[in-house]
Amino acid sequence: MWLTNSSVGRKVVMSVTGIALVLFLTFHAAMNLVALISADGYNLICEFLGANWYALAGTAGLALLFIIHLIYAFWLTMQNRTARGSERYAVVERRKEKVEWASQNMLVLGIIVIVGLGLHLFNFWSKMQLPELMHNMGMHADLGALAYAANGVYHIRQVFSCPVYVVLYLVWLAALWFHLTHGFWSAMQTLGWNNTVWINRWQCISNIYSTIIVICFALIVVVFFAQSLCGGCCGAC
């Protein structure tokens, strides 16, 4: 099959799944900004998404897209390394001059993004959608966790009152920014927008778009951490 047997086909799969994941990040970032405006409004969104069939279908779809993207990323990386063979050491200095840093380190950046995603799932998904899902399936679920499952603001405050989590999330977001800035325009190049004029435009767009997304996420981390510090100071007074 062309999408699996051809290197171009694999790049197309990587590009399409990557763009789909970027669209999800856009939705997620916009949703999170509601938490800065209205705690009740954000919790209503969390309750709406919950463990309903449409939210579960969306979660399953996202997981599938991510797994496909991950598999093809490693596949293409190994393919490229095998194709270069020993020559990759001979041309490394020349490549450094012509290829941006993010492009050279996409695999490392991707691994950091994966680790950060695991941390994010542990801090939020396992304490929000998972307890509701277990309850709906008749499985034993912690009643305390179930009571706070739809209280997204509570979980945000709990996580980002911890300085360690704040640092880890900001490192994760920095890696995500580098990953997105290269991946976005690279996907457009693979899908045919590869002439000189449009590549330059897509590089500019990807930098701006990725920066907006990452800033939206970082705002949640920084603002809620600042609120926790303020709360601690007020409590001490």
N, CA, C and O of each residue as an XYZ file, in Angstrom:
948
protein
N       0.853     -1.199      0.000
C       0.000      0.000      0.000
C       0.886      1.245      0.000
O       1.884      1.298      0.718
N       0.526      2.232     -0.795
C       1.350      3.419     -0.989
C       1.655      4.154      0.311
O       2.766      4.652      0.492
N       0.671      4.227      1.228
C       0.855      4.974      2.464
C       1.826      4.314      3.432
O       2.312      4.955      4.363
N       2.108      3.034      3.213
C       3.035      2.333      4.098
C       4.319      1.916      3.389
O       5.386      1.892      4.002
N       4.223      1.590      2.106
C       5.396      1.094      1.374
C       6.286      2.203      0.842
O       7.470      1.979      0.588
N       5.732      3.393      0.671
C       6.482      4.512      0.112
C       6.895      5.481      1.212
O       6.122      5.748      2.132
N       8.115      6.008      1.119
C       8.572      6.989      2.102
C       7.732      8.265      2.012
O       7.464      8.915      3.022
N       7.318      8.615      0.782
C       6.454      9.784      0.608
C       5.099      9.533      1.266
O       4.545     10.418      1.919
N       4.572      8.327      1.091
C       3.296      7.972      1.713
C       3.362      8.044      3.223
O       2.420      8.505      3.868
N       4.468      7.592      3.793
C       4.635      7.647      5.253
C       4.682      9.089      5.738
O       4.144      9.424      6.794
N       5.344      9.946      4.937
C       5.402     11.358      5.294
C       4.026     12.006      5.225
O       3.707     12.888      6.022
N       3.212     11.563      4.268
C       1.842     12.082      4.160
C       1.039     11.703      5.401
O       0.317     12.533      5.954
N       1.165     10.448      5.839
C       0.465      9.992      7.053
C       0.920     10.819      8.244
O       0.100     11.268      9.045
N       2.237     11.019      8.361
C       2.778     11.842      9.439
C       2.210     13.252      9.404
O       1.862     13.818     10.440
N       2.122     13.811      8.209
C       1.649     15.185      8.053
C       0.177     15.321      8.412
O      -0.199     16.232      9.150
N      -0.653     14.428      7.901
C      -2.102     14.502      8.140
C      -2.415     14.289      9.624
O      -3.204     15.036     10.204
N      -1.808     13.284     10.232
C      -2.051     13.041     11.660
C      -1.507     14.202     12.498
O      -2.108     14.580     13.504
N      -0.376     14.761     12.082
C       0.190     15.894     12.814
C      -0.709     17.108     12.773
O      -0.910     17.770     13.791
N      -1.257     17.408     11.593
C      -2.161     18.555     11.465
C      -3.421     18.342     12.298
O      -3.916     19.280     12.924
N      -3.942     17.119     12.310
C      -5.123     16.807     13.124
C      -4.829     17.037     14.608
O      -5.672     17.557     15.338
N      -3.638     16.650     15.046
C      -3.258     16.848     16.446
C      -3.079     18.333     16.765
O      -3.392     18.772     17.872
N      -2.577     19.107     15.798
C      -2.451     20.551     15.985
C      -3.832     21.188     16.153
O      -4.009     22.088     16.975
N      -4.798     20.723     15.380
C      -6.173     21.237     15.511
C      -6.734     20.937     16.895
O      -7.427     21.764     17.486
N      -6.427     19.745     17.405
C      -6.876     19.416     18.762
C      -6.204     20.324     19.792
O      -6.856     20.797     20.722
N      -4.907     20.568     19.628
C      -4.199     21.455     20.548
C      -4.812     22.854     20.537
O      -4.878     23.520     21.570
N      -5.259     23.293     19.356
C      -5.904     24.594     19.240
C      -7.189     24.635     20.064
O      -7.439     25.591     20.798
N      -8.004     23.577     19.930
C      -9.242     23.489     20.707
C      -8.939     23.430     22.197
O      -9.578     24.117     22.995
N      -7.969     22.611     22.568
C      -7.620     22.419     23.979
C      -7.106     23.716     24.594
O      -7.455     24.053     25.725
N      -6.274     24.445     23.843
C      -5.736     25.713     24.339
C      -6.860     26.739     24.533
O      -6.893     27.449     25.538
N      -7.775     26.808     23.564
C      -8.904     27.737     23.661
C      -9.800     27.377     24.840
O     -10.283     28.259     25.551
N     -10.021     26.077     25.046
C     -10.845     25.625     26.157
C     -10.199     25.992     27.494
O     -10.881     26.430     28.420
N      -8.884     25.811     27.586
C      -8.191     26.108     28.833
C      -8.237     27.581     29.196
O      -8.244     27.931     30.376
N      -8.268     28.441     28.195
C      -8.317     29.879     28.470
C      -9.591     30.273     29.214
O      -9.618     31.281     29.919
N     -10.644     29.472     29.053
C     -11.895     29.740     29.775
C     -11.659     29.692     31.277
O     -12.315     30.410     32.031
N     -10.716     28.838     31.722
C     -10.421     28.717     33.150
C      -9.905     30.023     33.739
O     -10.056     30.268     34.936
N      -9.287     30.871     32.894
C      -8.792     32.161     33.364
C      -9.904     33.188     33.483
O      -9.785     34.170     34.215
N     -10.990     32.948     32.752
C     -12.101     33.901     32.729
C     -13.184     33.520     33.723
O     -13.688     34.367     34.461
N     -13.541     32.238     33.741
C     -14.635     31.776     34.594
C     -14.396     30.336     35.033
O     -14.369     29.425     34.206
N     -14.225     30.138     36.318
C     -14.047     28.783     36.855
C     -15.297     27.946     36.615
O     -15.203     26.774     36.251
N     -16.461     28.542     36.816
C     -17.716     27.817     36.605
C     -17.888     27.443     35.139
O     -18.335     26.342     34.818
N     -17.530     28.368     34.254
C     -17.649     28.080     32.829
C     -16.738     26.944     32.407
O     -17.140     26.073     31.635
N     -15.523     26.949     32.908
C     -14.577     25.876     32.573
C     -15.061     24.536     33.113
O     -14.955     23.516     32.433
N     -15.587     24.538     34.324
C     -16.087     23.289     34.908
C     -17.304     22.755     34.158
O     -17.511     21.544     34.078
N     -18.110     23.671     33.609
C     -19.245     23.234     32.782
C     -18.749     22.518     31.520
O     -19.336     21.524     31.092
N     -17.666     23.029     30.934
C     -17.084     22.382     29.756
C     -16.563     21.000     30.132
O     -16.777     20.031     29.403
N     -15.878     20.911     31.277
C     -15.354     19.620     31.746
C     -16.483     18.627     31.999
O     -16.369     17.445     31.677
N     -17.577     19.125     32.582
C     -18.725     18.254     32.838
C     -19.364     17.795     31.530
O     -19.789     16.645     31.414
N     -19.432     18.693     30.546
C     -20.006     18.363     29.245
C     -19.170     17.294     28.531
O     -19.713     16.371     27.923
N     -17.850     17.432     28.614
C     -16.978     16.462     27.943
C     -16.931     15.144     28.710
O     -17.153     14.084     28.126
N     -16.649     15.196     29.993
C     -16.732     14.029     30.873
C     -16.500     12.677     30.218
O     -15.617     12.516     29.375
N     -17.318     11.706     30.628
C     -17.225     10.350     30.077
C     -18.412     10.059     29.166
O     -18.873      8.920     29.097
N     -18.912     11.076     28.467
C     -20.002     10.893     27.510
C     -19.476     10.188     26.261
O     -18.274     10.196     25.994
N     -20.377      9.584     25.506
C     -19.949      8.768     24.366
C     -19.159      9.580     23.339
O     -18.201      9.081     22.750
N     -19.571     10.844     23.126
C     -18.875     11.647     22.122
C     -17.472     12.028     22.603
O     -16.533     12.085     21.809
N     -17.336     12.289     23.917
C     -16.021     12.607     24.454
C     -15.115     11.385     24.425
O     -13.925     11.493     24.130
N     -15.682     10.223     24.733
C     -14.902      8.983     24.702
C     -14.486      8.638     23.272
O     -13.366      8.187     23.033
N     -15.405      8.858     22.322
C     -15.076      8.607     20.916
C     -13.956      9.550     20.460
O     -13.049      9.141     19.735
N     -14.029     10.817     20.893
C     -12.990     11.769     20.552
C     -11.647     11.399     21.176
O     -10.599     11.531     20.543
N     -11.693     10.935     22.426
C     -10.460     10.521     23.104
C      -9.828      9.326     22.405
O      -8.615      9.281     22.206
N     -10.666      8.353     22.033
C     -10.166      7.177     21.320
C      -9.576      7.567     19.969
O      -8.539      7.043     19.564
N     -10.243      8.493     19.272
C      -9.748      8.957     17.980
C      -8.415      9.674     18.109
O      -7.514      9.476     17.293
N      -8.291     10.510     19.138
C      -7.039     11.223     19.379
C      -5.907     10.257     19.718
O      -4.781     10.408     19.244
N      -6.229      9.254     20.556
C      -5.221      8.254     20.922
C      -4.729      7.513     19.683
O      -3.534      7.253     19.539
N      -5.658      7.176     18.791
C      -5.286      6.476     17.560
C      -4.402      7.357     16.678
O      -3.385      6.899     16.155
N      -4.790      8.615     16.516
C      -3.992      9.548     15.718
C      -2.586      9.695     16.295
O      -1.597      9.709     15.561
N      -2.515      9.803     17.614
C      -1.218      9.980     18.264
C      -0.335      8.749     18.084
O       0.858      8.867     17.805
N      -0.930      7.568     18.244
C      -0.164      6.326     18.097
C       0.352      6.180     16.667
O       1.508      5.815     16.458
N      -0.505      6.465     15.681
C      -0.090      6.393     14.273
C       1.038      7.387     14.010
O       2.036      7.053     13.371
N       0.869      8.615     14.510
C       1.884      9.661     14.331
C       3.212      9.221     14.948
O       4.276      9.406     14.359
N       3.131      8.639     16.135
C       4.333      8.191     16.843
C       5.039      7.064     16.088
O       6.256      7.098     15.908
N       4.269      6.067     15.649
C       4.847      4.926     14.932
C       5.532      5.382     13.652
O       6.655      4.972     13.358
N       4.851      6.231     12.896
C       5.427      6.704     11.630
C       6.632      7.614     11.862
O       7.549      7.650     11.041
N       6.633      8.346     12.973
C       7.775      9.205     13.295
C       9.025      8.367     13.515
O      10.082      8.664     12.959
N       8.906      7.328     14.319
C      10.052      6.453     14.565
C      10.436      5.696     13.292
O      11.616      5.490     13.010
N       9.434      5.291     12.540
C       9.675      4.560     11.295
C      10.506      5.395     10.323
O      11.503      4.921      9.777
N      10.081      6.646     10.112
C      10.794      7.524      9.191
C      12.180      7.889      9.714
O      13.132      8.003      8.941
N      12.288      8.074     11.030
C      13.594      8.400     11.607
C      14.579      7.262     11.389
O      15.716      7.490     10.977
N      14.147      6.044     11.664
C      15.026      4.889     11.460
C      15.363      4.705      9.978
O      16.488      4.350      9.626
N      14.369      4.953      9.114
C      14.582      4.835      7.671
C      15.628      5.837      7.195
O      16.511      5.497      6.408
N      15.521      7.074      7.677
C      16.473      8.115      7.284
C      17.883      7.812      7.773
O      18.859      8.036      7.058
N      17.978      7.307      8.981
C      19.296      6.990      9.526
C      19.934      5.820      8.778
O      21.138      5.811      8.523
N      19.112      4.842      8.433
C      19.621      3.698      7.680
C      20.072      4.126      6.289
O      21.102      3.674      5.789
N      19.278      5.011      5.668
C      19.606      5.470      4.318
C      20.902      6.265      4.304
O      21.688      6.152      3.364
N      21.133      7.068      5.338
C      22.357      7.858      5.382
C      23.572      7.000      5.711
O      24.670      7.236      5.206
N      23.358      5.989      6.576
C      24.453      5.101      6.955
C      25.612      5.867      7.542
O      25.412      6.797      8.324
N      26.814      5.492      7.178
C      28.019      6.121      7.723
C      28.203      7.546      7.235
O      28.970      8.311      7.820
N      27.498      7.909      6.156
C      27.651      9.246      5.597
C      27.119     10.327      6.533
O      27.511     11.489      6.424
N      26.221      9.949      7.458
C      25.653     10.966      8.321
C      26.713     11.637      9.189
O      26.537     12.784      9.600
N      27.802     10.942      9.471
C      28.872     11.537     10.273
C      29.731     12.476      9.436
O      30.267     13.460      9.945
N      29.855     12.170      8.163
C      30.680     12.992      7.274
C      30.031     14.318      6.934
O      30.713     15.303      6.651
N      28.690     14.336      6.964
C      27.997     15.550      6.524
C      27.383     16.330      7.673
O      26.642     17.285      7.445
N      27.683     15.935      8.911
C      27.002     16.552     10.047
C      27.260     18.052     10.135
O      26.349     18.815     10.454
N      28.526     18.500      9.849
C      28.819     19.927      9.929
C      28.080     20.698      8.843
O      27.568     21.791      9.086
N      28.028     20.125      7.646
C      27.298     20.781      6.552
C      25.819     20.874      6.861
O      25.183     21.881      6.548
N      25.259     19.836      7.471
C      23.834     19.831      7.818
C      23.528     20.887      8.870
O      22.477     21.527      8.820
N      24.438     21.075      9.823
C      24.201     22.059     10.863
C      24.060     23.460     10.293
O      23.344     24.300     10.838
N      24.763     23.698      9.176
C      24.695     25.008      8.557
C      23.374     25.214      7.829
O      22.897     26.344      7.727
N      22.777     24.137      7.319
C      21.615     24.273      6.439
C      20.289     23.901      7.096
O      19.231     24.356      6.660
N      20.340     23.069      8.152
C      19.108     22.552      8.747
C      18.898     23.162     10.127
O      19.828     23.226     10.931
N      17.679     23.610     10.399
C      17.387     24.218     11.683
C      17.517     23.207     12.811
O      17.416     21.997     12.610
N      17.744     23.744     14.009
C      17.999     22.913     15.187
C      16.845     21.951     15.463
O      17.075     20.778     15.757
N      15.608     22.437     15.373
C      14.441     21.599     15.660
C      14.371     20.402     14.722
O      14.000     19.302     15.133
N      14.732     20.624     13.448
C      14.691     19.534     12.480
C      15.691     18.436     12.839
O      15.406     17.250     12.673
N      16.871     18.841     13.336
C      17.894     17.870     13.696
C      17.541     17.093     14.962
O      18.058     15.999     15.187
N      16.663     17.656     15.782
C      16.372     17.052     17.089
C      14.896     16.700     17.269
O      14.392     16.666     18.392
N      14.207     16.438     16.158
C      12.778     16.132     16.241
C      12.498     14.883     17.077
O      11.494     14.827     17.787
N      13.380     13.882     16.997
C      13.158     12.655     17.752
C      13.250     12.923     19.254
O      12.402     12.473     20.024
N      14.287     13.658     19.665
C      14.455     13.989     21.088
C      13.295     14.853     21.569
O      12.744     14.623     22.645
N      12.931     15.848     20.766
C      11.801     16.706     21.122
C      10.515     15.895     21.233
O       9.703     16.114     22.132
N      10.342     14.947     20.298
C       9.158     14.088     20.329
C       9.106     13.245     21.589
O       8.033     13.046     22.158
N      10.261     12.745     22.036
C      10.310     11.937     23.260
C       9.930     12.782     24.470
O       9.194     12.323     25.344
N      10.430     14.020     24.522
C      10.060     14.918     25.626
C       8.556     15.194     25.610
O       7.914     15.231     26.660
N       8.002     15.386     24.420
C       6.562     15.621     24.285
C       5.775     14.403     24.775
O       4.750     14.557     25.437
N       6.245     13.203     24.456
C       5.569     11.971     24.897
C       5.595     11.854     26.413
O       4.575     11.549     27.032
N       6.764     12.097     27.017
C       6.896     12.033     28.476
C       5.982     13.068     29.125
O       5.316     12.780     30.119
N       5.952     14.274     28.556
C       5.076     15.322     29.079
C       3.612     14.954     28.955
O       2.811     15.265     29.836
N       3.262     14.296     27.871
C       1.878     13.847     27.691
C       1.502     12.823     28.756
O       0.398     12.858     29.300
N       2.425     11.915     29.048
C       2.175     10.938     30.102
C       1.936     11.609     31.443
O       1.045     11.210     32.193
N       2.737     12.637     31.747
C       2.558     13.402     32.978
C       1.208     14.099     32.995
O       0.526     14.130     34.019
N       0.829     14.656     31.852
C      -0.451     15.363     31.743
C      -1.626     14.398     31.933
O      -2.594     14.729     32.619
N      -1.547     13.232     31.341
C      -2.606     12.229     31.511
C      -2.717     11.807     32.972
O      -3.820     11.621     33.488
N      -1.587     11.658     33.629
C      -1.581     11.277     35.044
C      -2.229     12.352     35.910
O      -3.001     12.049     36.820
N      -1.905     13.613     35.617
C      -2.401     14.712     36.458
C      -3.854     15.080     36.200
O      -4.537     15.576     37.097
N      -4.337     14.841     34.976
C      -5.677     15.299     34.646
C      -6.610     14.180     34.183
O      -7.646     13.946     34.807
N      -6.259     13.488     33.103
C      -7.184     12.483     32.570
C      -7.485     11.393     33.590
O      -8.634     10.970     33.723
N      -6.464     10.934     34.313
C      -6.664      9.848     35.275
C      -7.500     10.276     36.475
O      -7.999      9.432     37.219
N      -7.654     11.589     36.667
C      -8.416     12.090     37.805
C      -9.737     12.730     37.397
O     -10.522     13.162     38.241
N      -9.969     12.783     36.070
C     -11.202     13.416     35.604
C     -12.052     12.441     34.791
O     -13.075     11.959     35.277
N     -11.643     12.151     33.575
C     -12.477     11.284     32.743
C     -12.429      9.827     33.191
O     -13.443      9.129     33.147
N     -11.253      9.363     33.624
C     -11.112      7.957     33.999
C     -12.034      7.538     35.147
O     -12.694      6.505     35.023
N     -12.119      8.286     36.270
C     -13.051      7.882     37.338
C     -14.501      7.804     36.867
O     -15.239      6.901     37.263
N     -14.910      8.760     36.012
C     -16.279      8.727     35.480
C     -16.491      7.508     34.593
O     -17.539      6.865     34.638
N     -15.481      7.202     33.785
C     -15.570      6.042     32.906
C     -15.687      4.753     33.712
O     -16.504      3.889     33.393
N     -14.879      4.626     34.745
C     -14.926      3.441     35.609
C     -16.282      3.320     36.297
O     -16.826      2.224     36.432
N     -16.816      4.452     36.727
C     -18.126      4.452     37.392
C     -19.226      4.035     36.426
O     -20.101      3.247     36.783
N     -19.186      4.558     35.209
C     -20.200      4.225     34.210
C     -20.152      2.762     33.795
O     -21.165      2.184     33.398
N     -18.970      2.171     33.890
C     -18.804      0.761     33.524
C     -19.066     -0.178     34.695
O     -18.910     -1.394     34.577
N     -19.467      0.397     35.827
C     -19.778     -0.426     36.997
C     -18.553     -0.901     37.748
O     -18.645     -1.801     38.583
N     -17.408     -0.308     37.460
C     -16.171     -0.675     38.148
C     -16.002      0.184     39.391
O     -16.613      1.245     39.519
N     -15.165     -0.291     40.302
C     -14.923      0.461     41.519
C     -14.156      1.738     41.194
O     -13.106      1.698     40.553
N     -14.689      2.864     41.642
C     -14.018      4.149     41.449
C     -13.982      4.876     42.780
O     -14.949      4.845     43.541
N     -12.867      5.530     43.058
C     -12.715      6.283     44.293
C     -13.769      7.391     44.356
O     -13.852      8.224     43.453
N     -14.569      7.399     45.419
C     -15.674      8.363     45.515
C     -15.156      9.797     45.604
O     -15.780     10.722     45.084
N     -14.015      9.974     46.265
C     -13.429     11.313     46.349
C     -13.018     11.814     44.986
O     -13.270     12.967     44.639
N     -12.373     10.936     44.198
C     -11.965     11.307     42.851
C     -13.176     11.569     41.972
O     -13.165     12.479     41.143
N     -14.220     10.770     42.154
C     -15.435     10.925     41.354
C     -16.113     12.262     41.647
O     -16.657     12.898     40.745
N     -16.080     12.685     42.915
C     -16.719     13.949     43.304
C     -16.043     15.146     42.639
O     -16.696     16.155     42.372
N     -14.741     15.043     42.372
C     -13.994     16.153     41.777
C     -13.695     15.934     40.293
O     -12.931     16.690     39.694
N     -14.293     14.906     39.708
C     -13.971     14.545     38.324
C     -14.254     15.668     37.338
O     -13.495     15.867     36.390
N     -15.336     16.400     37.554
C     -15.707     17.472     36.612
C     -15.220     18.841     37.069
O     -15.513     19.853     36.433
N     -14.477     18.872     38.169
C     -13.980     20.150     38.692
C     -12.579     20.411     38.148
O     -11.583     20.236     38.849
N     -12.523     20.829     36.893
C     -11.249     21.022     36.229
C     -10.381     22.073     36.881
O      -9.163     21.913     36.961
N     -10.994     23.154     37.350
C     -10.232     24.231     37.981
C      -9.551     23.735     39.251
O      -8.417     24.117     39.541
N     -10.235     22.891     40.001
C      -9.632     22.316     41.215
C      -8.350     21.569     40.870
O      -7.339     21.725     41.554
N      -8.383     20.765     39.824
C      -7.209     19.977     39.444
C      -6.086     20.873     38.912
O      -4.909     20.622     39.172
N      -6.458     21.915     38.168
C      -5.446     22.847     37.677
C      -4.734     23.516     38.849
O      -3.509     23.636     38.857
N      -5.518     23.950     39.842
C      -4.926     24.595     41.021
C      -4.032     23.638     41.797
O      -2.965     24.021     42.276
N      -4.473     22.395     41.918
C      -3.681     21.413     42.657
C      -2.336     21.165     41.974
O      -1.294     21.139     42.629
N      -2.367     20.987     40.672
C      -1.146     20.655     39.941
C      -0.178     21.837     39.911
O       1.012     21.678     40.183
N      -0.692     23.021     39.579
C       0.197     24.160     39.365
C       0.460     24.978     40.624
O       0.982     26.091     40.554
N       0.099     24.425     41.761
C       0.568     24.992     43.031
C       1.904     24.365     43.407
O       2.559     24.800     44.354
N       2.305     23.337     42.656
C       3.563     22.638     42.893
C       4.635     23.178     41.942
O       4.489     23.043     40.727
N       5.711     23.787     42.464
C       6.760     24.358     41.599
C       7.413     23.336     40.675
O       7.794     23.670     39.553
N       7.546     22.092     41.138
C       8.161     21.051     40.313
C       7.336     20.816     39.054
O       7.879     20.739     37.952
N       6.023     20.702     39.224
C       5.154     20.504     38.064
C       5.186     21.718     37.137
O       5.132     21.572     35.916
N       5.274     22.900     37.711
C       5.338     24.119     36.903
C       6.559     24.089     35.986
O       6.452     24.375     34.793
N       7.713     23.744     36.544
C       8.945     23.670     35.751
C       8.846     22.584     34.688
O       9.210     22.805     33.532
N       8.346     21.397     35.084
C       8.235     20.288     34.135
C       7.301     20.639     32.980
O       7.586     20.314     31.827
N       6.198     21.294     33.285
C       5.252     21.663     32.232
C       5.846     22.718     31.301
O       5.624     22.667     30.091
N       6.588     23.661     31.843
C       7.180     24.694     30.999
C       8.262     24.106     30.092
O       8.403     24.524     28.943
N       9.026     23.138     30.603
C      10.011     22.439     29.758
C       9.289     21.678     28.655
O       9.704     21.701     27.496
N       8.206     21.005     29.027
C       7.396     20.270     28.053
C       6.872     21.207     26.966
O       6.925     20.880     25.780
N       6.370     22.362     27.371
C       5.820     23.314     26.410
C       6.899     23.886     25.498
O       6.644     24.152     24.323
N       8.101     24.077     26.033
C       9.205     24.553     25.196
C       9.542     23.523     24.120
O       9.757     23.871     22.959
N       9.584     22.251     24.521
C       9.845     21.180     23.551
C       8.719     21.100     22.529
O       8.960     20.881     21.342
N       7.486     21.279     23.000
C       6.328     21.258     22.093
C       6.419     22.390     21.081
O       6.080     22.208     19.911
N       6.875     23.563     21.526
C       7.003     24.702     20.614
C       7.989     24.389     19.486
O       7.688     24.619     18.315
N       9.154     23.868     19.835
C      10.145     23.515     18.815
C       9.591     22.445     17.868
O       9.792     22.505     16.655
N       8.892     21.470     18.446
C       8.330     20.377     17.648
C       7.291     20.910     16.666
O       7.262     20.508     15.503
N       6.444     21.811     17.139
C       5.382     22.351     16.293
C       5.914     23.284     15.213
O       5.468     23.226     14.067
N       6.863     24.140     15.570
C       7.353     25.117     14.609
C       7.973     24.441     13.390
O       7.854     24.939     12.270
N       8.634     23.307     13.611
C       9.179     22.587     12.460
C       8.120     21.694     11.810
O       7.981     21.671     10.587
N       7.382     20.966     12.638
C       6.436     19.985     12.110
C       5.330     20.586     11.277
O       4.900     19.991     10.289
N       4.853     21.785     11.672
C       3.731     22.414     10.977
C       4.091     22.711      9.521
O       3.414     22.247      8.603
N       5.160     23.486      9.313
C       5.495     23.849      7.933
C       6.025     22.651      7.154
O       5.852     22.579      5.937
N       6.671     21.709      7.844
C       7.162     20.510      7.171
C       5.999     19.679      6.631
O       6.091     19.085      5.557
N       4.896     19.647      7.399
C       3.705     18.928      6.952
C       3.132     19.571      5.695
O       2.726     18.877      4.763
N       3.103     20.907      5.675
C       2.595     21.614      4.506
C       3.485     21.371      3.285
O       2.989     21.259      2.164
N       4.773     21.291      3.502
C       5.699     20.996      2.415
C       5.432     19.616      1.848
O       5.416     19.437      0.630
N       5.221     18.635      2.717
C       4.936     17.272      2.280
C       3.646     17.205      1.477
O       3.546     16.441      0.518
N       2.655     18.007      1.869
C       1.348     17.966      1.217
C       1.288     18.804     -0.059
O       0.230     18.931     -0.674
N       2.436     19.381     -0.456
C       2.474     20.031     -1.761
C       2.759     21.511     -1.777
O       3.005     22.082     -2.840
N       2.731     22.166     -0.586
C       3.017     23.600     -0.548
C       4.527     23.798     -0.449
O       5.026     24.319      0.548
N       5.251     23.380     -1.488
C       6.702     23.282     -1.383
C       7.476     24.242     -2.286
O       8.689     24.099     -2.445
N       6.785     25.221     -2.880
C       7.559     26.195     -3.650
C       8.174     27.214     -2.690
O       7.747     27.330     -1.542
N       9.153     27.929     -3.156
C       9.941     28.825     -2.296
C       9.082     29.863     -1.584
O       9.270     30.115     -0.394
N       8.149     30.460     -2.303
C       7.307     31.509     -1.722
C       6.466     30.965     -0.580
O       6.450     31.529      0.513
N       5.753     29.843     -0.843
C       4.836     29.327      0.156
C       5.544     28.659      1.338
O       5.024     28.675      2.454
N       6.711     28.078      1.108
C       7.443     27.489      2.224
C       7.841     28.574      3.222
O       7.719     28.388      4.433
N       8.314     29.697      2.709
C       8.670     30.816      3.590
C       7.457     31.325      4.356
O       7.552     31.667      5.534
N       6.313     31.371      3.672
C       5.083     31.816      4.337
C       4.648     30.834      5.415
O       4.269     31.236      6.516
N       4.704     29.538      5.091
C       4.289     28.530      6.071
C       5.228     28.484      7.265
O       4.787     28.228      8.385
N       6.513     28.725      7.047
C       7.453     28.786      8.165
C       7.090     29.928      9.109
O       7.131     29.778     10.330
N       6.736     31.070      8.525
C       6.318     32.224      9.330
C       5.019     31.933     10.077
O       4.899     32.220     11.268
N       4.043     31.357      9.358
C       2.753     31.028      9.967
C       2.924     30.008     11.085
O       2.320     30.139     12.149
N       3.753     28.985     10.841
C       3.938     27.938     11.851
C       4.583     28.501     13.110
O       4.239     28.089     14.218
N       5.520     29.444     12.952
C       6.158     30.067     14.115
C       5.150     30.862     14.938
O       5.111     30.766     16.165
N       4.335     31.650     14.235
C       3.336     32.479     14.923
C       2.271     31.613     15.580
O       1.934     31.809     16.748
N       1.737     30.645     14.817
C       0.651     29.804     15.308
C       1.106     28.967     16.497
O       0.397     28.857     17.498
N       2.301     28.374     16.379
C       2.826     27.543     17.460
C       3.073     28.368     18.712
O       2.832     27.904     19.827
N       3.552     29.589     18.526
C       3.810     30.476     19.664
C       2.516     30.823     20.383
O       2.472     30.840     21.613
N       1.464     31.099     19.625
C       0.164     31.424     20.235
C      -0.348     30.239     21.050
O      -0.784     30.412     22.188
N      -0.300     29.041     20.478
C      -0.784     27.849     21.178
C      -0.016     27.617     22.467
O      -0.614     27.397     23.520
N       1.306     27.665     22.387
C       2.134     27.395     23.558
C       1.957     28.471     24.623
O       1.936     28.161     25.814
N       1.831     29.728     24.212
C       1.602     30.812     25.180
C       0.278     30.606     25.912
O       0.186     30.844     27.116
N      -0.742     30.165     25.185
C      -2.049     29.900     25.814
C      -1.918     28.844     26.918
O      -2.466     29.008     28.008
N      -1.195     27.771     26.631
C      -0.988     26.742     27.648
C      -0.123     27.261     28.790
O      -0.412     27.005     29.960
N       0.952     27.998     28.446
C       1.865     28.501     29.467
C       1.174     29.497     30.393
O       1.494     29.574     31.579
N       0.223     30.261     29.848
C      -0.529     31.209     30.674
C      -1.253     30.495     31.815
O      -1.276     30.983     32.945
N      -1.839     29.346     31.516
C      -2.537     28.576     32.548
C      -1.564     28.195     33.655
O      -1.863     28.354     34.838
N      -0.402     27.691     33.263
C       0.605     27.263     34.234
C       1.053     28.434     35.100
O       1.043     28.341     36.327
N       1.446     29.534     34.465
C       2.021     30.673     35.183
C       0.979     31.390     36.040
O       1.246     31.725     37.194
N      -0.200     31.623     35.480
C      -1.241     32.366     36.215
C      -1.691     31.591     37.444
O      -1.810     32.168     38.525
N      -1.944     30.297     37.300
C      -2.414     29.519     38.456
C      -1.296     29.322     39.484
O      -1.568     29.234     40.682
N      -0.052     29.252     39.031
C       1.057     29.185     39.984
C       1.163     30.504     40.749
O       1.376     30.502     41.962
N       1.015     31.625     40.049
C       1.052     32.935     40.695
C      -0.088     33.079     41.693
O       0.088     33.643     42.773
N      -1.259     32.565     41.325
C      -2.397     32.610     42.241
C      -2.143     31.796     43.493
O      -2.540     32.188     44.591
N      -1.474     30.651     43.324
C      -1.164     29.812     44.492
C      -0.176     30.523     45.409
O      -0.285     30.420     46.630
N       0.795     31.250     44.831
C       1.739     32.011     45.646
C       1.035     33.147     46.380
O       1.299     33.410     47.553
N       0.133     33.812     45.662
C      -0.626     34.899     46.259
C      -1.507     34.388     47.393
O      -1.611     35.010     48.451
N      -2.142     33.234     47.147
C      -2.985     32.618     48.161
C      -2.195     32.243     49.397
O      -2.656     32.398     50.528
N      -0.962     31.733     49.150
C      -0.099     31.359     50.276
C       0.315     32.576     51.083
O       0.357     32.529     52.313
N       0.623     33.680     50.380
C       1.024     34.899     51.076
C      -0.136     35.468     51.879
O       0.024     35.911     53.016
N      -1.325     35.445     51.246
C      -2.504     35.969     51.944
C      -2.833     35.126     53.168
O      -3.227     35.632     54.219
N      -2.651     33.798     52.986
C      -2.931     32.905     54.105
C      -1.949     33.132     55.240
O      -2.314     33.053     56.413
N      -0.683     33.421     54.882
C       0.330     33.657     55.906
C       0.049     34.944     56.663
O       0.326     35.051     57.857
N      -0.508     35.922     55.949
C      -0.848     37.194     56.593
C      -2.081     37.062     57.470
O      -2.507     38.039     58.087
